[in-house]
Amino acid sequence: MGLAQLNFEGEDKVEVAIERLREYEPEGGYYLAFSGGKDSVVIYDLAQKAGVKFDAHYCVSPIDPPQIYQFIKEHYPDVQWDYHARGWWQMVVEKGLPMRQRRWCCWVIKEAGGDGRTVVLGNRRAEGGSLRSHQSHYEIGRNHHKIFLRPIIDFDNYDVWEYIKLNNLPYCSLYDEGFKRLGCILCPFSREIKREITFFPKTVLAWRRACDRIIANAIASGRERKHNFQTGQELFEWWIRRN
């Protein structure tokens, strides 16, 4: 069951992850955040191996790839589907396009569940970013409504895929199509914009229509438009360049 990779203390990463899950198990069980990606597949299996009580939740994203919906339904029918982002496209029109410096979307889609619970996450330092590099495997949320446990925080990509292979776990087909990471289509932090535009035309069209509505509303109300965009297409092209 263990991986060949050891952490900096010379401990087996899988055993460490299982021990973390056992050590912090709350009386009512964990809220396990299940996205349908490779990391959530691993933490789900580790929670089972640890023998801890948990209920898994998928926060339904209107901008997730449809393959994720299919994968969860087929392989993880016990995962609960939580709808926190109803009226999503109206939110986009009212709040504006999500930006790297103004990423309101994650709170609405991914971070709305689990209040009052200990939430198990698949976050890993190896995924990069200054925020995740400073995360701890166990910490209290800033608003004190949640506690976060990250059992595989010290796994790298090889560890994750080796664990999936050794344990014969299912995973979303998009990884075999060349995607390195799965998540919201045209996320402000996506590095695969061209690939996503090709693979997910219906969701991309919905983004374009939202841009049209943003500009149409701005023109109708006489509001100032950033960079003086005249059309939704101009806004969309600017947005996907991540300027």
Salt bridges, closest charged atoms under 4 A:
ASP39 OD1 - ARG124 NE 2.91
ASP45 OD2 - LYS49 NZ 2.44
ASP55 OD2 - HIS57 NE2 2.52
ASP55 OD1 - ARG117 NH2 2.88
ASP64 OD2 - LYS110 NZ 3.37
GLU74 OE2 - HIS75 NE2 3.71
ASP82 OD2 - HIS57 ND1 2.76
ASP115 OD1 - LYS146 NZ 3.95
GLU127 OE1 - ARG132 NH1 2.04
GLU127 OE2 - ARG181 NH2 3.78
GLU139 OE2 - ARG150 NH1 2.92
ASP154 OD2 - ARG20 NH2 3.55
ASP159 OD2 - LYS13 NZ 2.61
GLU192 OE2 - ARG195 NE 3.32
